[in-house]
């Protein structure tokens, strides 16, 4: 089929094909042919010097000119779709641009070039968006990871990266991925969520819990946010960091930079994988050690997952109060146990009691987040580490969420409540001007 015949074949496609069945094979081929002709016909190095909006208009003009030269009989809707898709291909991330522009999409999961899922309001949906083939998907992957100086190929088939808007990307390609290249994108809102959104809009916690967490951040209390994948740990970390005074110097350490810090005095550090020769790796532990020499008031670690836990605890115990991090764990007690395991990764041969003393003296509060089966996120527990009894770290729960059932629509039914325990850190908060009324800890009050 000639180029003109392919273009004319567009007329036989349904107008709303993207909303119903997705683009047909002939449409994909037409788009690919026009894209190749643009690359051959025009000097893109000159176009790259233009402003983004001007460049977008110039590409649209080029596509119009090509269609006119080929005397293609395409209607206005089809012409606009071709222009838009080629603009996305050349300036953005191809078919993913449509999903990235949708504010209701929180996750984009590419299982194969023609099977892409999204998460909306906590629920997964299969979309009709697709790439042309595996090579098309690989080109977009390469464009994404090259933006942050990473690479993905057979010698390095896994990569963590980030998009310009801060979204986190993980990609895996063959031979590790058996069914072709795969990618997951964890998106972040352009306008960061605030505590008010969690309380009033998402119902993730109560106003009393919000006041308590704000006071803990202002009073420079060391905290760990625990939870599973998608539980909202990073979102809560971003919100809590917003209460750090602007006068304090904050150093952040992440594997793939995604924190949206609101302070003016922030130093951002990011780990680096080894190069193709196996050299040049910069670990999170090395960054934590280096951060201690950068005169930080607080250290914020995106996620602690290895031997860097030792240096983090030492930092918390040596004047860097108010430091924050997240950890993957199902309960606050599990989070403490995982920290013990991570300390063991450092090969320090510390006795169990010494490790637990380090943890008990460094960390004051563990916040547990949970993603429920209906997709909603809740802060299910706020616990205080009170010290040691023998060889055991003692903890007491301050606030909790209790699930009582599931309604007819599949939504979780439950309530928040205080346990009636007044925390020991209340005196520290009082010293920082944060007063916690006794009524806040009334166990008889329940909030749905």
VEXDREN-2710 file (C-alpha; in Angstrom, 1 decimal):
% VEXDREN-2710
k/r/px/py/pz
1/UNK/0.0/0.0/0.0
2/UNK/1.4/3.4/-1.0
3/UNK/1.7/6.3/1.3
4/UNK/-1.3/8.1/-0.4
5/UNK/-3.4/4.9/-0.2
6/UNK/-2.6/4.6/3.5
7/UNK/-3.7/8.2/4.0
8/UNK/-6.9/7.7/2.1
9/UNK/-7.6/4.6/4.1
10/UNK/-8.1/6.9/7.1
11/UNK/-11.5/7.9/5.7
12/UNK/-12.8/4.4/6.4
13/UNK/-11.9/4.6/10.1
14/UNK/-14.7/5.6/12.6
15/UNK/-14.4/9.2/13.7
16/UNK/-14.4/8.3/17.4
17/UNK/-12.0/5.4/17.1
18/UNK/-9.8/6.6/20.0
19/UNK/-12.8/6.7/22.3
20/UNK/-14.1/3.2/21.3
21/UNK/-11.7/0.7/19.9
22/UNK/-8.4/2.6/19.8
23/UNK/-6.4/3.6/16.7
24/UNK/-6.5/1.1/13.9
25/UNK/-3.4/-0.5/12.3
26/UNK/-3.7/1.7/9.2
27/UNK/-3.9/4.8/11.3
28/UNK/-0.8/3.8/13.2
29/UNK/1.0/3.2/9.9
30/UNK/0.0/6.5/8.5
31/UNK/1.3/8.3/11.6
32/UNK/4.6/6.4/11.4
33/UNK/5.0/7.3/7.8
34/UNK/4.3/11.0/8.3
35/UNK/6.7/11.0/11.3
36/UNK/9.5/9.5/9.1
37/UNK/8.8/12.0/6.3
38/UNK/9.1/14.8/8.8
39/UNK/12.4/13.5/10.1
40/UNK/13.8/13.2/6.5
41/UNK/12.4/16.5/5.1
42/UNK/13.1/19.0/7.9
43/UNK/16.1/20.1/9.9
44/UNK/15.0/19.3/13.4
45/UNK/18.2/20.8/15.0
46/UNK/16.9/24.2/13.9
47/UNK/13.4/23.5/15.2
48/UNK/14.8/22.5/18.6
49/UNK/16.0/26.1/19.1
50/UNK/12.4/27.3/19.0
51/UNK/10.3/27.9/22.1
52/UNK/8.1/24.8/22.9
53/UNK/4.8/26.5/21.8
54/UNK/6.3/27.8/18.7
55/UNK/7.8/24.4/17.9
56/UNK/4.4/22.8/18.4
57/UNK/2.9/25.2/15.9
58/UNK/5.7/24.6/13.4
59/UNK/5.2/20.8/13.6
60/UNK/1.5/21.3/13.0
61/UNK/2.2/23.4/9.9
62/UNK/4.7/20.8/8.6
63/UNK/2.1/18.0/9.0
64/UNK/-0.5/20.2/7.2
65/UNK/1.9/20.8/4.4
66/UNK/2.7/17.1/4.0
67/UNK/-1.0/16.2/3.9
68/UNK/-1.5/18.9/1.2
69/UNK/1.4/17.7/-0.9
70/UNK/0.1/14.1/-0.8
71/UNK/-3.4/15.4/-1.6
72/UNK/-4.7/13.2/1.2
73/UNK/-8.5/13.1/1.5
74/UNK/-8.7/13.3/5.3
75/UNK/-11.4/15.2/7.2
76/UNK/-10.8/17.8/9.9
77/UNK/-11.1/15.5/12.8
78/UNK/-8.6/13.0/11.4
79/UNK/-6.2/15.8/10.5
80/UNK/-6.3/17.2/14.0
81/UNK/-5.7/13.7/15.5
82/UNK/-2.7/13.2/13.2
83/UNK/-1.3/16.6/14.1
84/UNK/-1.8/16.0/17.8
85/UNK/-0.3/12.5/17.8
86/UNK/2.8/13.5/15.9
87/UNK/3.3/16.5/18.1
88/UNK/3.1/14.2/21.1
89/UNK/5.5/11.8/19.4
90/UNK/8.1/14.5/18.6
91/UNK/7.8/16.7/21.7
92/UNK/6.5/14.4/24.4
93/UNK/6.1/10.8/25.3
94/UNK/3.9/9.6/22.4
95/UNK/0.7/7.9/23.3
96/UNK/1.3/8.5/27.0
97/UNK/0.8/12.2/26.6
98/UNK/-3.0/11.7/26.5
99/UNK/-2.9/9.9/29.8
100/UNK/-0.4/12.3/31.3
101/UNK/-2.8/15.2/30.5
102/UNK/-5.7/13.5/32.4
103/UNK/-5.7/14.8/36.0
104/UNK/-7.8/11.9/37.2
105/UNK/-5.0/9.4/36.4
106/UNK/-2.8/8.6/39.3
107/UNK/-0.8/5.6/37.9
108/UNK/0.0/4.5/34.4
109/UNK/0.9/0.8/34.0
110/UNK/2.3/-0.3/30.6
111/UNK/2.2/-4.1/30.6
112/UNK/3.0/-4.4/26.9
113/UNK/3.0/-2.0/23.9
114/UNK/-0.7/-2.7/23.4
115/UNK/-1.9/-3.2/27.0
116/UNK/-1.9/-0.1/29.1
117/UNK/-3.8/0.3/32.4
118/UNK/-4.4/3.4/34.5
119/UNK/-5.5/3.9/38.0
120/UNK/-8.4/6.3/38.7
121/UNK/-9.7/6.8/42.2
122/UNK/-7.9/3.7/43.4
123/UNK/-9.3/1.4/40.7
124/UNK/-7.4/0.0/37.7
125/UNK/-8.9/0.4/34.2
126/UNK/-7.7/-1.0/30.9
127/UNK/-7.3/1.9/28.3
128/UNK/-7.5/1.8/24.5
129/UNK/-4.2/3.7/24.3
130/UNK/-1.4/1.7/22.7
131/UNK/2.0/2.0/21.1
132/UNK/2.7/0.8/17.6
133/UNK/5.1/-2.0/18.7
134/UNK/7.8/-2.9/21.1
135/UNK/10.3/-0.7/19.3
136/UNK/8.0/2.3/19.6
137/UNK/7.7/1.7/23.3
138/UNK/11.5/1.3/23.7
139/UNK/12.1/4.6/21.9
140/UNK/9.8/6.4/24.4
141/UNK/11.5/4.6/27.3
142/UNK/14.9/5.7/26.1
143/UNK/13.7/9.3/25.8
144/UNK/12.4/9.2/29.4
145/UNK/15.4/7.8/31.1
146/UNK/17.9/9.9/29.0
147/UNK/16.3/13.0/30.5
148/UNK/17.8/12.2/33.9
149/UNK/21.1/10.7/32.7
150/UNK/20.0/7.1/33.1
151/UNK/20.1/4.3/30.5
152/UNK/18.2/1.1/29.7
153/UNK/19.5/-1.7/27.5
154/UNK/20.2/-5.4/27.7
155/UNK/23.2/-4.9/30.0
156/UNK/21.1/-2.7/32.3
157/UNK/17.4/-3.9/31.8
158/UNK/15.9/-2.2/34.9
159/UNK/15.8/1.6/35.6
160/UNK/14.2/4.1/37.9
161/UNK/13.8/7.6/36.5
162/UNK/11.5/10.6/36.8
163/UNK/9.5/12.8/34.4
164/UNK/9.9/16.6/34.3
165/UNK/6.7/16.9/36.4
166/UNK/8.2/14.8/39.2
167/UNK/6.3/11.5/38.3
168/UNK/8.3/8.4/39.2
169/UNK/9.0/5.9/36.4
170/UNK/10.2/2.3/36.7
171/UNK/10.9/0.3/33.5
172/UNK/11.9/-3.2/32.8
173/UNK/12.9/-4.6/29.4
174/UNK/13.9/-8.1/28.0
175/UNK/15.6/-10.3/28.9
176/UNK/14.2/-9.6/32.4
177/UNK/10.7/-8.8/31.1
178/UNK/9.4/-11.9/29.3
179/UNK/6.5/-10.3/27.4
180/UNK/8.3/-7.2/26.1
181/UNK/9.1/-3.8/27.7
182/UNK/7.1/-2.8/30.7
183/UNK/6.8/0.5/32.5
184/UNK/5.0/2.0/35.5
185/UNK/4.5/5.7/36.1
186/UNK/3.5/6.9/39.6
187/UNK/2.1/10.4/39.0
188/UNK/2.1/13.4/41.4
189/UNK/-0.3/16.2/41.3
190/UNK/0.9/19.5/39.7
191/UNK/-0.6/21.2/42.8
192/UNK/0.7/19.3/45.8
193/UNK/-2.0/18.0/48.2
194/UNK/-2.3/19.8/51.6
195/UNK/-3.3/18.4/55.0
196/UNK/-6.8/20.0/54.4
197/UNK/-7.2/17.8/51.3
198/UNK/-6.4/14.6/53.3
199/UNK/-8.8/15.6/56.0
200/UNK/-11.8/17.0/54.2
201/UNK/-11.6/15.7/50.7
202/UNK/-10.0/12.3/51.0
203/UNK/-11.1/11.5/54.6
204/UNK/-7.7/9.9/55.2
205/UNK/-7.4/11.2/58.8
206/UNK/-9.3/13.3/61.3
207/UNK/-8.7/17.0/62.1
208/UNK/-7.2/16.0/65.4
209/UNK/-4.8/13.7/63.8
210/UNK/-3.8/16.4/61.3
211/UNK/-3.2/18.9/64.2
212/UNK/-1.0/16.3/65.9
213/UNK/1.1/15.5/62.8
214/UNK/1.5/19.2/62.1
215/UNK/2.7/19.8/65.7
216/UNK/5.1/16.9/65.4
217/UNK/6.7/18.3/62.3
218/UNK/7.0/21.8/63.8
219/UNK/8.4/20.4/67.1
220/UNK/11.3/18.6/65.2
221/UNK/10.2/15.1/66.2
222/UNK/11.8/12.3/64.3
223/UNK/9.1/10.3/62.4
224/UNK/8.9/7.3/60.1
225/UNK/6.0/6.9/57.7
226/UNK/5.2/3.2/57.1
227/UNK/3.0/1.5/54.6
228/UNK/2.7/-0.7/51.5
229/UNK/3.0/0.3/47.9
230/UNK/0.5/3.0/46.9
231/UNK/-0.4/3.7/50.6
232/UNK/0.3/7.4/50.2
233/UNK/3.6/7.5/52.1
234/UNK/5.4/10.0/49.8
235/UNK/2.3/12.2/49.7
236/UNK/2.2/12.4/53.5
237/UNK/5.9/13.0/53.6
238/UNK/5.5/15.9/51.2
239/UNK/2.7/17.4/53.3
240/UNK/4.6/17.0/56.6
241/UNK/7.7/18.6/55.1
242/UNK/5.6/21.7/54.4
243/UNK/5.5/22.4/58.1
244/UNK/9.2/22.7/58.4
245/UNK/10.1/26.3/59.0
246/UNK/11.6/28.2/56.0
247/UNK/14.6/29.2/58.1
248/UNK/15.8/25.5/58.3
249/UNK/18.2/23.9/55.9
250/UNK/16.8/20.6/54.6
251/UNK/18.8/17.9/52.7
252/UNK/16.7/15.3/50.8
253/UNK/18.1/11.9/49.7
254/UNK/16.2/9.8/47.1
255/UNK/16.7/7.0/44.6
256/UNK/14.6/8.8/42.1
257/UNK/13.8/12.4/43.0
258/UNK/10.1/12.8/43.6
259/UNK/9.7/14.9/46.8
260/UNK/7.9/18.2/46.3
261/UNK/9.5/20.3/49.1
262/UNK/8.0/23.7/49.8
263/UNK/10.9/25.3/51.6
264/UNK/13.3/27.7/50.0
265/UNK/16.4/26.2/51.5
266/UNK/16.5/22.6/50.2
267/UNK/19.4/20.6/48.9
268/UNK/18.4/17.6/46.8
269/UNK/20.6/14.6/46.4
270/UNK/19.9/11.5/44.2
271/UNK/21.6/8.1/44.1
272/UNK/23.3/7.0/40.9
273/UNK/23.6/3.4/39.5
274/UNK/26.8/1.9/38.3
275/UNK/27.8/2.6/34.7
276/UNK/28.3/-0.1/32.0
277/UNK/31.7/-0.9/33.5
278/UNK/30.2/-1.4/37.0
279/UNK/31.7/1.8/38.3
280/UNK/30.5/5.1/39.5
281/UNK/27.7/3.9/41.8
282/UNK/26.6/6.3/44.5
283/UNK/24.5/4.6/47.2
284/UNK/21.9/6.1/49.5
285/UNK/24.3/5.3/52.4
286/UNK/27.1/7.4/50.9
287/UNK/24.7/10.3/50.4
288/UNK/23.5/10.2/54.0
289/UNK/27.1/10.3/55.2
290/UNK/27.8/13.2/52.8
291/UNK/24.7/15.0/53.9
292/UNK/26.0/15.1/57.5
293/UNK/28.8/17.3/56.2
294/UNK/26.5/19.7/54.5
295/UNK/25.3/21.4/57.7
296/UNK/21.6/20.2/57.5
297/UNK/19.0/21.1/60.1
298/UNK/17.0/18.1/58.9
299/UNK/17.5/15.2/56.7
300/UNK/14.6/13.8/54.6
301/UNK/15.1/10.4/53.0
302/UNK/12.6/9.4/50.4
303/UNK/12.7/5.8/51.5
304/UNK/15.0/3.8/53.7
305/UNK/15.6/0.3/52.4
306/UNK/19.1/-0.8/53.2
307/UNK/22.3/-0.2/55.2
308/UNK/21.7/3.6/55.1
309/UNK/19.3/3.0/58.0
310/UNK/22.4/2.9/60.3
311/UNK/23.6/6.4/59.2
312/UNK/20.0/7.7/59.3
313/UNK/19.6/6.7/62.9
314/UNK/22.9/8.1/63.8
315/UNK/22.0/11.4/62.2
316/UNK/18.7/11.5/64.2
317/UNK/20.6/10.8/67.4
318/UNK/23.3/13.5/66.8
319/UNK/21.4/16.7/66.5
320/UNK/19.4/16.4/63.2
321/UNK/16.1/16.3/64.9
322/UNK/12.9/16.4/62.9
323/UNK/14.2/14.1/60.2
324/UNK/11.7/12.2/58.1
325/UNK/11.7/9.0/56.0
326/UNK/9.4/6.3/54.7
327/UNK/9.6/2.5/55.0
328/UNK/7.7/-0.4/53.4
329/UNK/5.9/-2.3/56.2
330/UNK/2.4/-3.5/57.1
331/UNK/2.3/-2.4/60.7
332/UNK/4.3/0.0/62.9
333/UNK/5.8/-3.0/64.7
334/UNK/6.8/-4.5/61.4
335/UNK/8.5/-1.1/60.5
336/UNK/10.6/-1.4/63.6
337/UNK/11.6/-5.0/62.8
338/UNK/12.5/-4.0/59.3
339/UNK/14.8/-1.3/60.6
340/UNK/16.6/-3.9/62.7
341/UNK/17.1/-6.0/59.6
342/UNK/18.4/-3.0/57.7
343/UNK/20.9/-2.3/60.4
344/UNK/22.1/-5.9/60.1
345/UNK/22.8/-5.2/56.4
346/UNK/25.5/-2.8/57.4
347/UNK/27.6/-5.7/58.9
348/UNK/28.3/-3.9/62.2
349/UNK/27.7/-7.0/64.3
350/UNK/25.8/-5.1/66.9
351/UNK/23.9/-7.0/69.6
352/UNK/20.1/-7.0/69.1
353/UNK/19.6/-4.9/72.2
354/UNK/22.1/-2.3/71.0
355/UNK/20.3/-2.0/67.7
356/UNK/16.9/-1.6/69.4
357/UNK/18.3/1.0/71.7
358/UNK/19.5/3.0/68.6
359/UNK/16.0/2.8/67.1
360/UNK/14.2/3.6/70.4
361/UNK/16.3/6.7/71.0
362/UNK/16.3/8.0/67.4
363/UNK/12.6/7.6/66.4
364/UNK/9.7/8.9/68.3
365/UNK/6.7/8.4/66.1
366/UNK/5.6/5.8/63.5
367/UNK/2.8/6.7/61.2
368/UNK/1.1/3.8/59.4
369/UNK/-0.7/4.3/56.1
370/UNK/-2.9/1.7/54.3
371/UNK/-4.5/1.5/50.9
372/UNK/-7.9/-0.2/51.5
373/UNK/-9.5/-2.7/49.1
374/UNK/-11.8/0.1/47.8
375/UNK/-8.8/2.2/46.7
376/UNK/-9.0/4.7/49.5
377/UNK/-6.0/5.6/51.6
378/UNK/-6.2/5.9/55.4
379/UNK/-3.8/6.7/58.2
380/UNK/-4.6/3.6/60.2
381/UNK/-2.3/4.1/63.2
382/UNK/-0.1/6.8/64.9
383/UNK/2.1/5.2/67.4
384/UNK/4.7/6.5/69.8
385/UNK/8.0/4.7/70.6
386/UNK/8.3/5.1/74.3
387/UNK/11.6/3.4/75.1
388/UNK/12.8/-0.1/76.0
389/UNK/11.6/-2.7/78.5
390/UNK/14.3/-5.3/78.7
391/UNK/15.2/-6.2/75.1
392/UNK/11.8/-5.1/73.7
393/UNK/11.0/-1.7/72.1
394/UNK/7.8/-0.4/73.7
395/UNK/5.2/1.4/71.6
396/UNK/1.8/2.9/72.4
397/UNK/-0.9/3.8/69.9
398/UNK/-2.3/7.3/70.0
399/UNK/-4.8/7.2/67.1
400/UNK/-6.2/4.3/65.1
401/UNK/-8.6/3.5/62.3
402/UNK/-10.9/0.5/62.7
403/UNK/-12.6/-1.2/59.8
404/UNK/-16.0/-2.5/60.6
405/UNK/-17.2/-3.9/57.3
406/UNK/-18.0/-3.3/53.6
407/UNK/-21.1/-1.7/52.2
408/UNK/-23.2/-2.8/49.2
409/UNK/-21.1/-0.7/46.9
410/UNK/-17.8/-2.3/48.0
411/UNK/-16.7/0.7/50.0
412/UNK/-15.0/0.2/53.3
413/UNK/-16.9/1.2/56.4
414/UNK/-15.0/2.1/59.6
415/UNK/-14.1/4.9/62.0
416/UNK/-11.1/6.8/63.4
417/UNK/-10.7/7.1/67.2
418/UNK/-8.3/8.0/69.9
419/UNK/-7.0/5.3/72.2
420/UNK/-7.2/7.5/75.3
421/UNK/-3.4/7.5/75.7
422/UNK/-1.8/10.9/76.1
423/UNK/1.6/10.7/74.4
424/UNK/4.9/11.4/76.2
425/UNK/5.9/13.8/73.4
426/UNK/3.1/16.2/74.4
427/UNK/5.6/18.0/76.7
428/UNK/8.0/18.5/73.8
429/UNK/5.2/19.9/71.6
430/UNK/4.2/22.2/74.5
431/UNK/7.8/23.6/74.5
432/UNK/7.4/24.4/70.8
433/UNK/4.1/26.3/71.4
434/UNK/1.8/23.4/70.3
435/UNK/-0.8/22.6/73.0
436/UNK/-2.7/19.4/72.8
437/UNK/-6.1/19.6/74.6
438/UNK/-7.1/16.6/76.6
439/UNK/-10.3/16.3/74.6
440/UNK/-8.2/15.4/71.6
441/UNK/-7.5/12.0/73.2
442/UNK/-11.1/11.2/74.3
443/UNK/-11.6/7.5/73.2
444/UNK/-15.3/7.9/73.2
445/UNK/-15.2/10.1/70.1
446/UNK/-15.5/8.3/66.7
447/UNK/-15.1/9.8/63.2
448/UNK/-16.1/8.0/60.1
END
